[in-house]
Amino acid sequence: MDKPSTYTYELDEEQQDRLLLVMSGNYRHRTVPYAVDSIEGEGFNCTLYEKVKHGKRKCCIQGRNAQDFVLFFLEPMVLCGASLGYEEVLNPESVAPHAGSDESGKGDYFGPLVVACVYTDEDLSAQMKEAGARDCKQMSDKQVLAVGAQLRHLLTPSRFAVVRIGPAAYNRLYAKIKNINRLLAWAHGQAIENLLEKQQACPRVVVDQFAPTEAVIKRALKERGKKVVVEQRHKAESDIAVAAASVIAREIYLRAVLDSAETMGEFTKKKNEDGTVETYVPKGSSDPRVRELAEKCVRKNGPTWLMDNCKCHFQTTDKVLAACGRSRADLPPEGQVTSAVKNGSFGRGKAKDAEPENKEE
């Protein structure tokens, strides 16, 4: 198994001061946007970002030797404590039998919304770590595709469950619910319920927190889900079951997007420096390449193409249609529903609760 190449920490003021003292050593300093300071060492770089959240700043260490910097410098000299490699000793509950749930595709304009729920115990936790399970945001697409497939093989269908909502079904559900958090809650609730049907002795489920309060997901849980302890946490990917769920959900999302690229034809072909041709679909919603690709496809296939390939409530839809001389009036009713918030800012909506249909694509 390759060592993780990315580590992220939130540092308080004292820790920031100690880090800056470490960074003042014999390192090459780099200019990084929105950073207090950034250094490059042998096989790693370390960046302390300017943005302050709850009195803390984010520190990110990346590179093939990132783990060594964390072990020999960051932990003893900045964090003043050892945790890397001692997670199970410090928190034995992390490998006790439980499940973890995470989603992928929420902020991506193209492709489905995918939620995965994974069961683990002490033996499985060790095997999943050996397979490379970690927060998928710290992995390349190539790594996600490889590790996700390996995790699914390791777990077998009896120890994970997936809810995949394709764009067409997603647009119908969003038009009915008009609230991303409640849509996510339903998908997580369904994935949890499906897993608990296979693992009825599972006592606890950890969920990466996506809503302001726990009530949102608790209302979406069904009979089995209401009988187990459900914990919502920020940065829950530190839990091995949630980390594995994040990788599997992202793997299935990526495969779905690559499959959908067939409908986009030559617009998704990217020629590499070595002359090889690669299929590429841009992620997220704010990348200018997302709009560019969507506009090309709308001009070729008409505005309703968006309904089967994109999450149409995003404001990106209005910009794409306007660039093509169209508007939401050219879409069916479920495509005329818009987000109450900007792309990527998925707060609570104002619509009343609605029970979505149990549909997947």
Helices and strands as residue ranges (DSSP letters): E 6-11, H 13-23, E 28-29, E 35-41, E 44-53, E 56-62, H 66-69, I 70-79, H 87-90, G 92-95, E 98-104, E 113-120, H 122-131, G 136-138, H 141-155, G 157-159, E 160-165, H 167-177, H 180-198, E 204-208, H 215-220, G 225-227, E 229-233, G 236-238, H 240-260, G 261-268, E 269-271, E 277-279, H 288-301, H 305-309, H 316-323, G 328-330, G 333-335
